[in-house]
Amino acid sequence: MPTKKTPSTKKTPATKVAKTTKGDIKTLRGELFSLKMKHALRELKEVHKLRQARRAVARHLTTLHKSI
């Protein structure tokens, strides 16, 4: 009887976010906005940075809400 293979979920190692402040999130959102504007003007060559910035904001928001 063949064994069932479960799809492997590739997880990236989580970076530890120490103390998250609202100022950190504001800075990250500013960087994300800047990247979005560059992308809209077709000046952004490294499009992968958009995804990284979105995830960084989400990661910080998650740690901020868990600490409450």
N, C-alpha and C positions, 0 to 999 in steps of 0.2 A: 504494500500500500504506500503510495507516494506521500511524502510529508508536505504539508502546506508551507509555502514560503510567504512570509509576511513581507510586504514592501518595506524596504529600509528607508527610514526617514533620515535624511541627512541634516543633522543639527550642527550649527556652528557653535563653537564654544562661546558661552556668554561672558562678556567682559564685565567685571565687577564695577558697578557704579556706586561710589561711596555715598556721600551726602549730596543729594540733589536739591538744588534750590530753584526757585522760580526764575532767578536771573540766568541760570544755566540754560533753562528751557527757552527763555527769551532769546538768548544768544544763538542757540541751535536753530530756532525758528527763523531768525534773521538770516542765518547761513542758507537754510533751505529756500527761503524766498529769493535770495540772491542767485542761487543755482537755478531756480525756476525761471527767473528773468533771463539769465544767460542762455538757458535752453530755448526759450521762446524766440530770442534774437539769433539763434543758431551760432552762438559763440562758445557753447559748452561742448568740448570734445569728449570728456570723460563722463558719459551719461550715467555710468554706474554710481557716481557720487550722489545722484538724486535718491536712489534707493537707500544708500548708506545713511544719508541725512534723515530721511523719513524714519528709518528704523532707530536711529539714535534718539530722535525726539520721542518716539513711542517707548523706548527703553527707559528714558529718564522719567517720562510721565508715569510709567508703571511703578518704578521705584518710589516716586513721590507719593503716589496714591496708596501704596502698600505701607508706607511709613506712618500714615495718618491713623 
